[in-house]
Amino acid sequence: MDYRQPYCMTLRMNIDCNGCYQRIRRALLQMQELESHLIDKKHGRVIVCGVFSPQDVAIKIRKRTNRRVEILDVSEVSPPAPEGAPGHMP
């Protein structure tokens, strides 16, 4: 059984230079479970969204980039309601 659900997770990483940025970006693009990502170079933050297990993704990013990864925030994202479902506004 698969208990994974949609999450948005904020990570703190050390992004010193363009090489670091490119390495992190490549690692994120290779991960199929991520639907979207945002790399905030100025503040050293990486935000990833998708259906995944937060700890597994943090470990994967750590291994692929060889950088320290600190999880700052994990928030559950409710899946979009299907058409015609209660609570759906046309």
PyMOL Python script that loads the backbone (N, CA, C, O; Angstrom):
from pymol import cmd

cmd.read_pdbstr("""\
ATOM      1  N   MET A   1       0.841  -1.198   0.000  1.00  0.00           N
ATOM      2  CA  MET A   1       0.000   0.000   0.000  1.00  0.00           C
ATOM      3  C   MET A   1       0.869   1.238   0.000  1.00  0.00           C
ATOM      4  O   MET A   1       1.977   1.255   0.537  1.00  0.00           O
ATOM      5  N   ASP A   2       0.329   2.276  -0.622  1.00  0.00           N
ATOM      6  CA  ASP A   2       1.084   3.528  -0.724  1.00  0.00           C
ATOM      7  C   ASP A   2       0.365   4.610   0.070  1.00  0.00           C
ATOM      8  O   ASP A   2      -0.738   5.016  -0.296  1.00  0.00           O
ATOM      9  N   TYR A   3       0.980   5.082   1.157  1.00  0.00           N
ATOM     10  CA  TYR A   3       0.336   6.062   2.035  1.00  0.00           C
ATOM     11  C   TYR A   3       0.782   7.487   1.739  1.00  0.00           C
ATOM     12  O   TYR A   3       0.481   8.408   2.498  1.00  0.00           O
ATOM     13  N   ARG A   4       1.497   7.664   0.642  1.00  0.00           N
ATOM     14  CA  ARG A   4       2.000   9.005   0.342  1.00  0.00           C
ATOM     15  C   ARG A   4       0.863   9.919  -0.084  1.00  0.00           C
ATOM     16  O   ARG A   4      -0.109   9.470  -0.691  1.00  0.00           O
ATOM     17  N   GLN A   5       0.985  11.177   0.230  1.00  0.00           N
ATOM     18  CA  GLN A   5      -0.031  12.165  -0.127  1.00  0.00           C
ATOM     19  C   GLN A   5       0.637  13.464  -0.527  1.00  0.00           C
ATOM     20  O   GLN A   5       1.848  13.609  -0.356  1.00  0.00           O
ATOM     21  N   PRO A   6      -0.131  14.424  -1.062  1.00  0.00           N
ATOM     22  CA  PRO A   6       0.486  15.677  -1.528  1.00  0.00           C
ATOM     23  C   PRO A   6       1.038  16.526  -0.370  1.00  0.00           C
ATOM     24  O   PRO A   6       0.355  16.765   0.627  1.00  0.00           O
ATOM     25  N   TYR A   7       2.272  16.965  -0.528  1.00  0.00           N
ATOM     26  CA  TYR A   7       2.932  17.832   0.452  1.00  0.00           C
ATOM     27  C   TYR A   7       3.625  18.991  -0.244  1.00  0.00           C
ATOM     28  O   TYR A   7       3.975  18.908  -1.421  1.00  0.00           O
ATOM     29  N   CYS A   8       3.815  20.063   0.495  1.00  0.00           N
ATOM     30  CA  CYS A   8       4.742  21.124   0.116  1.00  0.00           C
ATOM     31  C   CYS A   8       5.746  21.210   1.262  1.00  0.00           C
ATOM     32  O   CYS A   8       5.364  21.345   2.425  1.00  0.00           O
ATOM     33  N   MET A   9       7.010  21.133   0.930  1.00  0.00           N
ATOM     34  CA  MET A   9       8.050  21.080   1.955  1.00  0.00           C
ATOM     35  C   MET A   9       9.081  22.168   1.701  1.00  0.00           C
ATOM     36  O   MET A   9       9.517  22.369   0.567  1.00  0.00           O
ATOM     37  N   THR A  10       9.467  22.864   2.756  1.00  0.00           N
ATOM     38  CA  THR A  10      10.499  23.893   2.665  1.00  0.00           C
ATOM     39  C   THR A  10      11.772  23.366   3.307  1.00  0.00           C
ATOM     40  O   THR A  10      11.765  22.893   4.443  1.00  0.00           O
ATOM     41  N   LEU A  11      12.861  23.457   2.560  1.00  0.00           N
ATOM     42  CA  LEU A  11      14.159  22.974   3.032  1.00  0.00           C
ATOM     43  C   LEU A  11      15.143  24.133   3.100  1.00  0.00           C
ATOM     44  O   LEU A  11      15.031  25.091   2.335  1.00  0.00           O
ATOM     45  N   ARG A  12      16.105  24.049   4.009  1.00  0.00           N
ATOM     46  CA  ARG A  12      17.206  25.013   4.029  1.00  0.00           C
ATOM     47  C   ARG A  12      18.437  24.290   3.526  1.00  0.00           C
ATOM     48  O   ARG A  12      18.800  23.223   4.023  1.00  0.00           O
ATOM     49  N   MET A  13      19.079  24.891   2.524  1.00  0.00           N
ATOM     50  CA  MET A  13      20.306  24.321   1.974  1.00  0.00           C
ATOM     51  C   MET A  13      21.300  25.442   1.746  1.00  0.00           C
ATOM     52  O   MET A  13      20.919  26.602   1.592  1.00  0.00           O
ATOM     53  N   ASN A  14      22.566  25.090   1.725  1.00  0.00           N
ATOM     54  CA  ASN A  14      23.615  26.060   1.474  1.00  0.00           C
ATOM     55  C   ASN A  14      23.810  26.188  -0.039  1.00  0.00           C
ATOM     56  O   ASN A  14      24.303  25.261  -0.682  1.00  0.00           O
ATOM     57  N   ILE A  15      23.422  27.342  -0.610  1.00  0.00           N
ATOM     58  CA  ILE A  15      23.549  27.564  -2.051  1.00  0.00           C
ATOM     59  C   ILE A  15      24.536  28.723  -2.232  1.00  0.00           C
ATOM     60  O   ILE A  15      24.139  29.886  -2.304  1.00  0.00           O
ATOM     61  N   ASP A  16      25.826  28.384  -2.304  1.00  0.00           N
ATOM     62  CA  ASP A  16      26.879  29.406  -2.344  1.00  0.00           C
ATOM     63  C   ASP A  16      27.064  30.025  -3.726  1.00  0.00           C
ATOM     64  O   ASP A  16      27.275  31.231  -3.854  1.00  0.00           O
ATOM     65  N   CYS A  17      26.982  29.186  -4.756  1.00  0.00           N
ATOM     66  CA  CYS A  17      27.369  29.646  -6.087  1.00  0.00           C
ATOM     67  C   CYS A  17      26.437  29.060  -7.144  1.00  0.00           C
ATOM     68  O   CYS A  17      25.526  28.294  -6.829  1.00  0.00           O
ATOM     69  N   ASN A  18      26.676  29.427  -8.390  1.00  0.00           N
ATOM     70  CA  ASN A  18      25.855  28.909  -9.484  1.00  0.00           C
ATOM     71  C   ASN A  18      26.022  27.408  -9.657  1.00  0.00           C
ATOM     72  O   ASN A  18      25.074  26.725 -10.045  1.00  0.00           O
ATOM     73  N   GLY A  19      27.201  26.887  -9.379  1.00  0.00           N
ATOM     74  CA  GLY A  19      27.430  25.446  -9.466  1.00  0.00           C
ATOM     75  C   GLY A  19      26.558  24.689  -8.472  1.00  0.00           C
ATOM     76  O   GLY A  19      25.985  23.650  -8.802  1.00  0.00           O
ATOM     77  N   CYS A  20      26.461  25.219  -7.248  1.00  0.00           N
ATOM     78  CA  CYS A  20      25.615  24.608  -6.212  1.00  0.00           C
ATOM     79  C   CYS A  20      24.156  24.642  -6.659  1.00  0.00           C
ATOM     80  O   CYS A  20      23.429  23.657  -6.536  1.00  0.00           O
ATOM     81  N   TYR A  21      23.749  25.788  -7.175  1.00  0.00           N
ATOM     82  CA  TYR A  21      22.379  25.977  -7.649  1.00  0.00           C
ATOM     83  C   TYR A  21      22.059  24.952  -8.745  1.00  0.00           C
ATOM     84  O   TYR A  21      21.008  24.313  -8.708  1.00  0.00           O
ATOM     85  N   GLN A  22      22.962  24.798  -9.714  1.00  0.00           N
ATOM     86  CA  GLN A  22      22.739  23.868 -10.830  1.00  0.00           C
ATOM     87  C   GLN A  22      22.681  22.423 -10.341  1.00  0.00           C
ATOM     88  O   GLN A  22      21.870  21.637 -10.830  1.00  0.00           O
ATOM     89  N   ARG A  23      23.530  22.069  -9.384  1.00  0.00           N
ATOM     90  CA  ARG A  23      23.544  20.706  -8.851  1.00  0.00           C
ATOM     91  C   ARG A  23      22.210  20.382  -8.170  1.00  0.00           C
ATOM     92  O   ARG A  23      21.654  19.302  -8.364  1.00  0.00           O
ATOM     93  N   ILE A  24      21.705  21.324  -7.373  1.00  0.00           N
ATOM     94  CA  ILE A  24      20.420  21.135  -6.686  1.00  0.00           C
ATOM     95  C   ILE A  24      19.292  21.057  -7.707  1.00  0.00           C
ATOM     96  O   ILE A  24      18.416  20.199  -7.604  1.00  0.00           O
ATOM     97  N   ARG A  25      19.313  21.952  -8.692  1.00  0.00           N
ATOM     98  CA  ARG A  25      18.277  21.986  -9.724  1.00  0.00           C
ATOM     99  C   ARG A  25      18.228  20.668 -10.498  1.00  0.00           C
ATOM    100  O   ARG A  25      17.150  20.122 -10.732  1.00  0.00           O
ATOM    101  N   ARG A  26      19.389  20.163 -10.894  1.00  0.00           N
ATOM    102  CA  ARG A  26      19.453  18.891 -11.631  1.00  0.00           C
ATOM    103  C   ARG A  26      18.882  17.749 -10.790  1.00  0.00           C
ATOM    104  O   ARG A  26      18.125  16.920 -11.297  1.00  0.00           O
ATOM    105  N   ALA A  27      19.243  17.706  -9.514  1.00  0.00           N
ATOM    106  CA  ALA A  27      18.757  16.647  -8.620  1.00  0.00           C
ATOM    107  C   ALA A  27      17.236  16.700  -8.506  1.00  0.00           C
ATOM    108  O   ALA A  27      16.572  15.663  -8.519  1.00  0.00           O
ATOM    109  N   LEU A  28      16.680  17.920  -8.393  1.00  0.00           N
ATOM    110  CA  LEU A  28      15.225  18.070  -8.264  1.00  0.00           C
ATOM    111  C   LEU A  28      14.512  17.666  -9.551  1.00  0.00           C
ATOM    112  O   LEU A  28      13.460  17.029  -9.503  1.00  0.00           O
ATOM    113  N   LEU A  29      15.076  18.032 -10.693  1.00  0.00           N
ATOM    114  CA  LEU A  29      14.447  17.707 -11.971  1.00  0.00           C
ATOM    115  C   LEU A  29      14.425  16.202 -12.241  1.00  0.00           C
ATOM    116  O   LEU A  29      13.546  15.715 -12.952  1.00  0.00           O
ATOM    117  N   GLN A  30      15.385  15.462 -11.682  1.00  0.00           N
ATOM    118  CA  GLN A  30      15.453  14.013 -11.882  1.00  0.00           C
ATOM    119  C   GLN A  30      14.441  13.244 -11.029  1.00  0.00           C
ATOM    120  O   GLN A  30      14.176  12.070 -11.289  1.00  0.00           O
ATOM    121  N   MET A  31      13.880  13.899 -10.019  1.00  0.00           N
ATOM    122  CA  MET A  31      12.979  13.210  -9.097  1.00  0.00           C
ATOM    123  C   MET A  31      11.544  13.246  -9.620  1.00  0.00           C
ATOM    124  O   MET A  31      10.919  14.305  -9.686  1.00  0.00           O
ATOM    125  N   GLN A  32      11.032  12.065  -9.992  1.00  0.00           N
ATOM    126  CA  GLN A  32       9.700  11.964 -10.571  1.00  0.00           C
ATOM    127  C   GLN A  32       8.577  12.333  -9.599  1.00  0.00           C
ATOM    128  O   GLN A  32       7.530  12.817 -10.030  1.00  0.00           O
ATOM    129  N   GLU A  33       8.773  12.116  -8.309  1.00  0.00           N
ATOM    130  CA  GLU A  33       7.696  12.362  -7.345  1.00  0.00           C
ATOM    131  C   GLU A  33       7.409  13.845  -7.114  1.00  0.00           C
ATOM    132  O   GLU A  33       6.383  14.191  -6.527  1.00  0.00           O
ATOM    133  N   LEU A  34       8.302  14.720  -7.567  1.00  0.00           N
ATOM    134  CA  LEU A  34       8.099  16.157  -7.383  1.00  0.00           C
ATOM    135  C   LEU A  34       7.302  16.744  -8.548  1.00  0.00           C
ATOM    136  O   LEU A  34       7.643  16.542  -9.713  1.00  0.00           O
ATOM    137  N   GLU A  35       6.230  17.477  -8.214  1.00  0.00           N
ATOM    138  CA  GLU A  35       5.431  18.132  -9.247  1.00  0.00           C
ATOM    139  C   GLU A  35       5.998  19.508  -9.570  1.00  0.00           C
ATOM    140  O   GLU A  35       5.991  19.938 -10.723  1.00  0.00           O
ATOM    141  N   SER A  36       6.493  20.197  -8.535  1.00  0.00           N
ATOM    142  CA  SER A  36       7.073  21.519  -8.766  1.00  0.00           C
ATOM    143  C   SER A  36       8.132  21.806  -7.701  1.00  0.00           C
ATOM    144  O   SER A  36       8.145  21.195  -6.633  1.00  0.00           O
ATOM    145  N   HIS A  37       9.011  22.742  -8.016  1.00  0.00           N
ATOM    146  CA  HIS A  37      10.026  23.149  -7.050  1.00  0.00           C
ATOM    147  C   HIS A  37      10.372  24.618  -7.268  1.00  0.00           C
ATOM    148  O   HIS A  37      10.170  25.170  -8.349  1.00  0.00           O
ATOM    149  N   LEU A  38      10.895  25.229  -6.219  1.00  0.00           N
ATOM    150  CA  LEU A  38      11.334  26.610  -6.294  1.00  0.00           C
ATOM    151  C   LEU A  38      12.623  26.712  -5.499  1.00  0.00           C
ATOM    152  O   LEU A  38      12.690  26.275  -4.350  1.00  0.00           O
ATOM    153  N   ILE A  39      13.641  27.286  -6.111  1.00  0.00           N
ATOM    154  CA  ILE A  39      14.929  27.434  -5.422  1.00  0.00           C
ATOM    155  C   ILE A  39      15.146  28.920  -5.154  1.00  0.00           C
ATOM    156  O   ILE A  39      15.286  29.715  -6.083  1.00  0.00           O
ATOM    157  N   ASP A  40      15.173  29.283  -3.877  1.00  0.00           N
ATOM    158  CA  ASP A  40      15.400  30.670  -3.473  1.00  0.00           C
ATOM    159  C   ASP A  40      16.879  30.789  -3.091  1.00  0.00           C
ATOM    160  O   ASP A  40      17.274  30.538  -1.953  1.00  0.00           O
ATOM    161  N   LYS A  41      17.677  31.178  -4.084  1.00  0.00           N
ATOM    162  CA  LYS A  41      19.128  31.227  -3.914  1.00  0.00           C
ATOM    163  C   LYS A  41      19.541  32.242  -2.843  1.00  0.00           C
ATOM    164  O   LYS A  41      20.449  31.990  -2.051  1.00  0.00           O
ATOM    165  N   LYS A  42      18.867  33.379  -2.834  1.00  0.00           N
ATOM    166  CA  LYS A  42      19.216  34.465  -1.923  1.00  0.00           C
ATOM    167  C   LYS A  42      19.104  34.051  -0.447  1.00  0.00           C
ATOM    168  O   LYS A  42      19.968  34.385   0.363  1.00  0.00           O
ATOM    169  N   HIS A  43      18.025  33.317  -0.106  1.00  0.00           N
ATOM    170  CA  HIS A  43      17.790  32.920   1.280  1.00  0.00           C
ATOM    171  C   HIS A  43      18.195  31.481   1.578  1.00  0.00           C
ATOM    172  O   HIS A  43      18.064  31.026   2.715  1.00  0.00           O
ATOM    173  N   GLY A  44      18.686  30.759   0.574  1.00  0.00           N
ATOM    174  CA  GLY A  44      19.118  29.379   0.786  1.00  0.00           C
ATOM    175  C   GLY A  44      17.964  28.446   1.092  1.00  0.00           C
ATOM    176  O   GLY A  44      18.087  27.543   1.920  1.00  0.00           O
ATOM    177  N   ARG A  45      16.841  28.665   0.421  1.00  0.00           N
ATOM    178  CA  ARG A  45      15.657  27.830   0.654  1.00  0.00           C
ATOM    179  C   ARG A  45      15.282  27.093  -0.622  1.00  0.00           C
ATOM    180  O   ARG A  45      15.460  27.605  -1.728  1.00  0.00           O
ATOM    181  N   VAL A  46      14.766  25.893  -0.453  1.00  0.00           N
ATOM    182  CA  VAL A  46      14.261  25.103  -1.574  1.00  0.00           C
ATOM    183  C   VAL A  46      12.870  24.643  -1.174  1.00  0.00           C
ATOM    184  O   VAL A  46      12.687  24.051  -0.110  1.00  0.00           O
ATOM    185  N   ILE A  47      11.880  24.917  -2.036  1.00  0.00           N
ATOM    186  CA  ILE A  47      10.502  24.500  -1.776  1.00  0.00           C
ATOM    187  C   ILE A  47      10.133  23.461  -2.824  1.00  0.00           C
ATOM    188  O   ILE A  47      10.260  23.706  -4.024  1.00  0.00           O
ATOM    189  N   VAL A  48       9.671  22.292  -2.364  1.00  0.00           N
ATOM    190  CA  VAL A  48       9.264  21.233  -3.284  1.00  0.00           C
ATOM    191  C   VAL A  48       7.824  20.831  -2.986  1.00  0.00           C
ATOM    192  O   VAL A  48       7.416  20.773  -1.826  1.00  0.00           O
ATOM    193  N   CYS A  49       7.062  20.555  -4.033  1.00  0.00           N
ATOM    194  CA  CYS A  49       5.678  20.125  -3.890  1.00  0.00           C
ATOM    195  C   CYS A  49       5.449  18.878  -4.721  1.00  0.00           C
ATOM    196  O   CYS A  49       6.022  18.729  -5.801  1.00  0.00           O
ATOM    197  N   GLY A  50       4.614  17.986  -4.220  1.00  0.00           N
ATOM    198  CA  GLY A  50       4.288  16.769  -4.942  1.00  0.00           C
ATOM    199  C   GLY A  50       3.772  15.701  -3.996  1.00  0.00           C
ATOM    200  O   GLY A  50       3.552  15.954  -2.811  1.00  0.00           O
ATOM    201  N   VAL A  51       3.580  14.501  -4.536  1.00  0.00           N
ATOM    202  CA  VAL A  51       3.111  13.371  -3.740  1.00  0.00           C
ATOM    203  C   VAL A  51       4.337  12.547  -3.363  1.00  0.00           C
ATOM    204  O   VAL A  51       4.887  11.822  -4.191  1.00  0.00           O
ATOM    205  N   PHE A  52       4.759  12.666  -2.104  1.00  0.00           N
ATOM    206  CA  PHE A  52       5.980  11.994  -1.664  1.00  0.00           C
ATOM    207  C   PHE A  52       5.999  11.850  -0.156  1.00  0.00           C
ATOM    208  O   PHE A  52       5.158  12.401   0.554  1.00  0.00           O
ATOM    209  N   SER A  53       6.975  11.101   0.312  1.00  0.00           N
ATOM    210  CA  SER A  53       7.247  10.987   1.737  1.00  0.00           C
ATOM    211  C   SER A  53       8.338  12.019   2.053  1.00  0.00           C
ATOM    212  O   SER A  53       9.453  11.895   1.547  1.00  0.00           O
ATOM    213  N   PRO A  54       8.045  13.027   2.872  1.00  0.00           N
ATOM    214  CA  PRO A  54       8.996  14.133   3.105  1.00  0.00           C
ATOM    215  C   PRO A  54      10.406  13.693   3.502  1.00  0.00           C
ATOM    216  O   PRO A  54      11.385  14.224   2.979  1.00  0.00           O
ATOM    217  N   GLN A  55      10.521  12.728   4.422  1.00  0.00           N
ATOM    218  CA  GLN A  55      11.860  12.308   4.849  1.00  0.00           C
ATOM    219  C   GLN A  55      12.624  11.623   3.724  1.00  0.00           C
ATOM    220  O   GLN A  55      13.830  11.817   3.573  1.00  0.00           O
ATOM    221  N   ASP A  56      11.906  10.812   2.927  1.00  0.00           N
ATOM    222  CA  ASP A  56      12.560  10.122   1.810  1.00  0.00           C
ATOM    223  C   ASP A  56      13.121  11.122   0.804  1.00  0.00           C
ATOM    224  O   ASP A  56      14.235  10.952   0.309  1.00  0.00           O
ATOM    225  N   VAL A  57      12.347  12.165   0.502  1.00  0.00           N
ATOM    226  CA  VAL A  57      12.787  13.172  -0.467  1.00  0.00           C
ATOM    227  C   VAL A  57      13.977  13.952   0.077  1.00  0.00           C
ATOM    228  O   VAL A  57      14.927  14.217  -0.659  1.00  0.00           O
ATOM    229  N   ALA A  58      13.940  14.323   1.351  1.00  0.00           N
ATOM    230  CA  ALA A  58      15.059  15.053   1.958  1.00  0.00           C
ATOM    231  C   ALA A  58      16.339  14.210   1.907  1.00  0.00           C
ATOM    232  O   ALA A  58      17.416  14.733   1.623  1.00  0.00           O
ATOM    233  N   ILE A  59      16.218  12.915   2.182  1.00  0.00           N
ATOM    234  CA  ILE A  59      17.386  12.022   2.140  1.00  0.00           C
ATOM    235  C   ILE A  59      17.906  11.899   0.709  1.00  0.00           C
ATOM    236  O   ILE A  59      19.115  11.919   0.478  1.00  0.00           O
ATOM    237  N   LYS A  60      16.982  11.772  -0.254  1.00  0.00           N
ATOM    238  CA  LYS A  60      17.371  11.659  -1.662  1.00  0.00           C
ATOM    239  C   LYS A  60      18.118  12.905  -2.139  1.00  0.00           C
ATOM    240  O   LYS A  60      19.134  12.804  -2.826  1.00  0.00           O
ATOM    241  N   ILE A  61      17.604  14.082  -1.765  1.00  0.00           N
ATOM    242  CA  ILE A  61      18.254  15.344  -2.154  1.00  0.00           C
ATOM    243  C   ILE A  61      19.641  15.422  -1.505  1.00  0.00           C
ATOM    244  O   ILE A  61      20.609  15.840  -2.140  1.00  0.00           O
ATOM    245  N   ARG A  62      19.723  15.021  -0.248  1.00  0.00           N
ATOM    246  CA  ARG A  62      21.009  15.026   0.477  1.00  0.00           C
ATOM    247  C   ARG A  62      22.035  14.144  -0.231  1.00  0.00           C
ATOM    248  O   ARG A  62      23.189  14.541  -0.394  1.00  0.00           O
ATOM    249  N   LYS A  63      21.619  12.947  -0.653  1.00  0.00           N
ATOM    250  CA  LYS A  63      22.541  12.020  -1.304  1.00  0.00           C
ATOM    251  C   LYS A  63      22.955  12.513  -2.683  1.00  0.00           C
ATOM    252  O   LYS A  63      24.120  12.398  -3.064  1.00  0.00           O
ATOM    253  N   ARG A  64      22.003  13.060  -3.428  1.00  0.00           N
ATOM    254  CA  ARG A  64      22.298  13.477  -4.804  1.00  0.00           C
ATOM    255  C   ARG A  64      23.128  14.751  -4.882  1.00  0.00           C
ATOM    256  O   ARG A  64      23.910  14.922  -5.818  1.00  0.00           O
ATOM    257  N   THR A  65      22.969  15.646  -3.915  1.00  0.00           N
ATOM    258  CA  THR A  65      23.690  16.924  -3.975  1.00  0.00           C
ATOM    259  C   THR A  65      24.928  16.925  -3.083  1.00  0.00           C
ATOM    260  O   THR A  65      25.787  17.795  -3.221  1.00  0.00           O
ATOM    261  N   ASN A  66      25.029  15.958  -2.171  1.00  0.00           N
ATOM    262  CA  ASN A  66      26.127  15.892  -1.211  1.00  0.00           C
ATOM    263  C   ASN A  66      26.182  17.166  -0.359  1.00  0.00           C
ATOM    264  O   ASN A  66      27.264  17.662  -0.046  1.00  0.00           O
ATOM    265  N   ARG A  67      25.019  17.687   0.010  1.00  0.00           N
ATOM    266  CA  ARG A  67      24.897  18.897   0.828  1.00  0.00           C
ATOM    267  C   ARG A  67      23.985  18.629   2.010  1.00  0.00           C
ATOM    268  O   ARG A  67      23.121  17.755   1.954  1.00  0.00           O
ATOM    269  N   ARG A  68      24.181  19.378   3.066  1.00  0.00           N
ATOM    270  CA  ARG A  68      23.318  19.264   4.244  1.00  0.00           C
ATOM    271  C   ARG A  68      21.933  19.800   3.913  1.00  0.00           C
ATOM    272  O   ARG A  68      21.804  20.861   3.302  1.00  0.00           O
ATOM    273  N   VAL A  69      20.899  19.070   4.314  1.00  0.00           N
ATOM    274  CA  VAL A  69      19.517  19.473   4.056  1.00  0.00           C
ATOM    275  C   VAL A  69      18.795  19.562   5.392  1.00  0.00           C
ATOM    276  O   VAL A  69      18.806  18.614   6.177  1.00  0.00           O
ATOM    277  N   GLU A  70      18.169  20.700   5.645  1.00  0.00           N
ATOM    278  CA  GLU A  70      17.418  20.884   6.888  1.00  0.00           C
ATOM    279  C   GLU A  70      15.955  21.137   6.531  1.00  0.00           C
ATOM    280  O   GLU A  70      15.650  22.067   5.784  1.00  0.00           O
ATOM    281  N   ILE A  71      15.055  20.315   7.060  1.00  0.00           N
ATOM    282  CA  ILE A  71      13.627  20.499   6.788  1.00  0.00           C
ATOM    283  C   ILE A  71      13.113  21.603   7.708  1.00  0.00           C
ATOM    284  O   ILE A  71      13.167  21.484   8.932  1.00  0.00           O
ATOM    285  N   LEU A  72      12.612  22.685   7.096  1.00  0.00           N
ATOM    286  CA  LEU A  72      12.075  23.799   7.880  1.00  0.00           C
ATOM    287  C   LEU A  72      10.578  23.650   8.111  1.00  0.00           C
ATOM    288  O   LEU A  72      10.083  23.926   9.204  1.00  0.00           O
ATOM    289  N   ASP A  73       9.857  23.211   7.077  1.00  0.00           N
ATOM    290  CA  ASP A  73       8.407  23.144   7.176  1.00  0.00           C
ATOM    291  C   ASP A  73       7.863  22.090   6.223  1.00  0.00           C
ATOM    292  O   ASP A  73       8.338  21.954   5.095  1.00  0.00           O
ATOM    293  N   VAL A  74       6.867  21.349   6.682  1.00  0.00           N
ATOM    294  CA  VAL A  74       6.161  20.394   5.822  1.00  0.00           C
ATOM    295  C   VAL A  74       4.679  20.670   5.996  1.00  0.00           C
ATOM    296  O   VAL A  74       4.170  20.634   7.116  1.00  0.00           O
ATOM    297  N   SER A  75       3.978  20.945   4.900  1.00  0.00           N
ATOM    298  CA  SER A  75       2.540  21.177   4.994  1.00  0.00           C
ATOM    299  C   SER A  75       1.803  20.268   4.021  1.00  0.00           C
ATOM    300  O   SER A  75       2.211  20.086   2.874  1.00  0.00           O
ATOM    301  N   GLU A  76       0.698  19.701   4.516  1.00  0.00           N
ATOM    302  CA  GLU A  76      -0.131  18.848   3.672  1.00  0.00           C
ATOM    303  C   GLU A  76      -0.918  19.722   2.717  1.00  0.00           C
ATOM    304  O   GLU A  76      -1.405  20.790   3.086  1.00  0.00           O
ATOM    305  N   VAL A  77      -1.035  19.257   1.496  1.00  0.00           N
ATOM    306  CA  VAL A  77      -1.812  19.973   0.497  1.00  0.00           C
ATOM    307  C   VAL A  77      -3.022  19.111   0.204  1.00  0.00           C
ATOM    308  O   VAL A  77      -2.883  17.929  -0.112  1.00  0.00           O
ATOM    309  N   SER A  78      -4.229  19.703   0.309  1.00  0.00           N
ATOM    310  CA  SER A  78      -5.418  18.907   0.012  1.00  0.00           C
ATOM    311  C   SER A  78      -5.550  18.759  -1.498  1.00  0.00           C
ATOM    312  O   SER A  78      -5.378  19.733  -2.231  1.00  0.00           O
ATOM    313  N   PRO A  79      -5.854  17.544  -1.976  1.00  0.00           N
ATOM    314  CA  PRO A  79      -6.000  17.350  -3.415  1.00  0.00           C
ATOM    315  C   PRO A  79      -7.180  18.147  -3.948  1.00  0.00           C
ATOM    316  O   PRO A  79      -8.152  18.351  -3.220  1.00  0.00           O
ATOM    317  N   PRO A  80      -7.128  18.608  -5.202  1.00  0.00           N
ATOM    318  CA  PRO A  80      -8.230  19.392  -5.744  1.00  0.00           C
ATOM    319  C   PRO A  80      -9.513  18.568  -5.804  1.00  0.00           C
ATOM    320  O   PRO A  80      -9.478  17.383  -6.134  1.00  0.00           O
ATOM    321  N   ALA A  81     -10.648  19.196  -5.485  1.00  0.00           N
ATOM    322  CA  ALA A  81     -11.940  18.497  -5.506  1.00  0.00           C
ATOM    323  C   ALA A  81     -12.353  18.230  -6.952  1.00  0.00           C
ATOM    324  O   ALA A  81     -12.182  19.086  -7.820  1.00  0.00           O
ATOM    325  N   PRO A  82     -12.900  17.034  -7.210  1.00  0.00           N
ATOM    326  CA  PRO A  82     -13.346  16.743  -8.574  1.00  0.00           C
ATOM    327  C   PRO A  82     -14.533  17.618  -8.980  1.00  0.00           C
ATOM    328  O   PRO A  82     -15.247  18.143  -8.126  1.00  0.00           O
ATOM    329  N   GLU A  83     -14.735  17.766 -10.279  1.00  0.00           N
ATOM    330  CA  GLU A  83     -15.849  18.567 -10.801  1.00  0.00           C
ATOM    331  C   GLU A  83     -17.162  18.065 -10.219  1.00  0.00           C
ATOM    332  O   GLU A  83     -17.398  16.858 -10.159  1.00  0.00           O
ATOM    333  N   GLY A  84     -18.013  18.984  -9.793  1.00  0.00           N
ATOM    334  CA  GLY A  84     -19.335  18.615  -9.303  1.00  0.00           C
ATOM    335  C   GLY A  84     -19.363  18.113  -7.864  1.00  0.00           C
ATOM    336  O   GLY A  84     -20.428  17.785  -7.341  1.00  0.00           O
ATOM    337  N   ALA A  85     -18.214  18.052  -7.234  1.00  0.00           N
ATOM    338  CA  ALA A  85     -18.160  17.594  -5.844  1.00  0.00           C
ATOM    339  C   ALA A  85     -18.657  18.699  -4.920  1.00  0.00           C
ATOM    340  O   ALA A  85     -18.596  19.876  -5.277  1.00  0.00           O
ATOM    341  N   PRO A  86     -19.152  18.334  -3.730  1.00  0.00           N
ATOM    342  CA  PRO A  86     -19.595  19.366  -2.790  1.00  0.00           C
ATOM    343  C   PRO A  86     -18.440  20.307  -2.464  1.00  0.00           C
ATOM    344  O   PRO A  86     -17.307  19.868  -2.267  1.00  0.00           O
ATOM    345  N   GLY A  87     -18.731  21.575  -2.411  1.00  0.00           N
ATOM    346  CA  GLY A  87     -17.696  22.549  -2.125  1.00  0.00           C
ATOM    347  C   GLY A  87     -17.053  23.111  -3.378  1.00  0.00           C
ATOM    348  O   GLY A  87     -16.209  24.004  -3.302  1.00  0.00           O
ATOM    349  N   HIS A  88     -17.445  22.596  -4.519  1.00  0.00           N
ATOM    350  CA  HIS A  88     -16.879  23.096  -5.777  1.00  0.00           C
ATOM    351  C   HIS A  88     -17.685  24.285  -6.269  1.00  0.00           C
ATOM    352  O   HIS A  88     -18.900  24.190  -6.443  1.00  0.00           O
ATOM    353  N   MET A  89     -17.013  25.402  -6.492  1.00  0.00           N
ATOM    354  CA  MET A  89     -17.692  26.607  -6.992  1.00  0.00           C
ATOM    355  C   MET A  89     -17.497  26.719  -8.492  1.00  0.00           C
ATOM    356  O   MET A  89     -16.358  26.717  -8.960  1.00  0.00           O
ATOM    357  N   PRO A  90     -18.562  26.816  -9.248  1.00  0.00           N
ATOM    358  CA  PRO A  90     -18.402  26.959 -10.720  1.00  0.00           C
ATOM    359  C   PRO A  90     -17.855  28.294 -11.118  1.00  0.00           C
ATOM    360  O   PRO A  90     -17.669  28.556 -12.307  1.00  0.00           O
TER     361      PRO A  90
END
""", "prot")
cmd.dss("prot")
cmd.show_as("cartoon", "prot")
cmd.util.cbc("prot")
cmd.orient("prot")
